[in-house]
Amino acid sequence: MVSASFFSDLGLMATIFSSSPDLINSFCLLLFVGLSMLGMVVTPSAVSNGLYPLTKAGRLFDSNPSVPTLIRWTTRGILGPDRKSRVYLRSKLIGGRRFIEQAAAEEFIAALNATPRTMTPLRKGNSSKALESLGC
């Protein structure tokens, strides 16, 4: 967590460097590099690689779910078609922000739309023979 003194130091440095545009650009570059090394800055390359932040990932679905719904799908999941297992939406945590890939959204939808495996019922003749063989 960033302390309040960090921001006051930042303001002080900005006033010191305000006399020269080159110093400001250098300072901003150093600040960006430092924050990105701490994992606090998300670069645009993450979005260009097919990763969508939760605020925009709703567009990957026809129903355009809200951000809390997407968080629930990534953390708690949804009951699968068999009503016993849970299906989770895969996500990546980058720099403290959660991202979803389009492929993960497609896999999530496919897993929810899969037909559940059902047990084939035994024929009456087979069940009575099985019971007789057990001595019932």
Secondary structure, 3 states (H helix, E strand, C coil): CCCHHHHHHHHHHHHHHCCCHHHHHHHHHHHHHHHHHCCCCCCHHHHHCCEEEHHHHHHHCCCCCCHHHHHHHHHCCEECCCCCCEECCCCEEECCEEEEEHHHHHHHHHHHHCCCCCCCCCCHHHHHHHHHHCCC
